[in-house]
Amino acid sequence: MMFGGGMLLAWLIPIVGGYFLIRYLVDQNKAQSRTDQADPLTILQRRYATGEITQQEFNERKKDILNAQTFFGG
């Protein structure tokens, strides 16, 4: 009897843990997507901080974003 219960736990714990891990990762991805869509300036700052774009590109794009937000009332 004890062997059967132990085997059940040996399967149940990783399955439940895997479920919550996947759920956590999906929720993190959704939160990141909402943040990215909401604030283009934050995306630009992140790209500059990681070295993906130069300072000149950052300044040009920042000016474009701020002009667009002013134009569209954002």
Legacy VTK file of the C-alpha trace (Angstrom):
# vtk DataFile Version 3.0
C-alpha trace
ASCII
DATASET POLYDATA
POINTS 74 float
0.000 0.000 0.000
2.742 2.454 0.918
4.653 1.745 -2.286
1.591 2.630 -4.402
1.015 5.932 -2.571
4.673 6.860 -2.907
4.592 6.199 -6.631
1.478 8.332 -6.950
3.271 11.232 -5.255
6.357 10.645 -7.382
4.226 11.277 -10.481
1.832 13.836 -9.055
4.378 16.311 -7.677
6.302 16.854 -10.967
3.079 17.059 -12.978
1.518 19.650 -10.669
4.824 21.524 -10.447
5.131 21.542 -14.233
1.607 22.871 -14.572
2.296 25.798 -12.253
5.652 26.495 -13.917
4.061 26.673 -17.370
1.238 28.830 -16.027
3.751 31.214 -14.416
5.788 31.516 -17.626
2.693 32.186 -19.737
1.518 34.873 -17.293
4.952 36.536 -17.390
4.846 36.589 -21.182
1.378 38.158 -21.190
2.463 40.840 -18.714
5.520 41.652 -20.826
3.397 41.902 -23.966
1.007 44.341 -22.301
3.915 46.498 -21.147
5.484 46.549 -24.605
2.251 47.529 -26.309
1.472 50.257 -23.807
4.708 52.234 -23.901
6.861 52.557 -27.033
9.331 54.824 -25.229
10.097 52.051 -22.742
10.828 49.672 -25.613
13.152 52.237 -27.140
14.965 52.776 -23.829
15.392 49.029 -23.398
16.823 48.663 -26.905
19.284 51.491 -26.266
20.302 50.076 -22.888
21.078 46.680 -24.407
23.155 48.243 -27.181
20.749 47.263 -29.919
20.658 50.847 -31.237
23.115 53.754 -31.101
22.644 56.995 -29.193
21.917 58.829 -32.433
19.225 56.301 -33.394
17.794 56.522 -29.868
17.541 60.315 -30.001
15.985 60.324 -33.480
13.406 57.684 -32.616
12.636 59.285 -29.257
11.923 62.572 -31.042
9.660 60.734 -33.512
7.766 58.994 -30.700
7.260 62.205 -28.736
6.102 64.045 -31.889
3.662 61.247 -32.703
2.295 61.238 -29.161
1.791 65.011 -29.344
0.175 64.740 -32.781
-2.161 61.889 -31.804
-2.827 63.221 -28.305
-1.089 60.333 -26.527
LINES 1 75
74 0 1 2 3 4 5 6 7 8 9 10 11 12 13 14 15 16 17 18 19 20 21 22 23 24 25 26 27 28 29 30 31 32 33 34 35 36 37 38 39 40 41 42 43 44 45 46 47 48 49 50 51 52 53 54 55 56 57 58 59 60 61 62 63 64 65 66 67 68 69 70 71 72 73
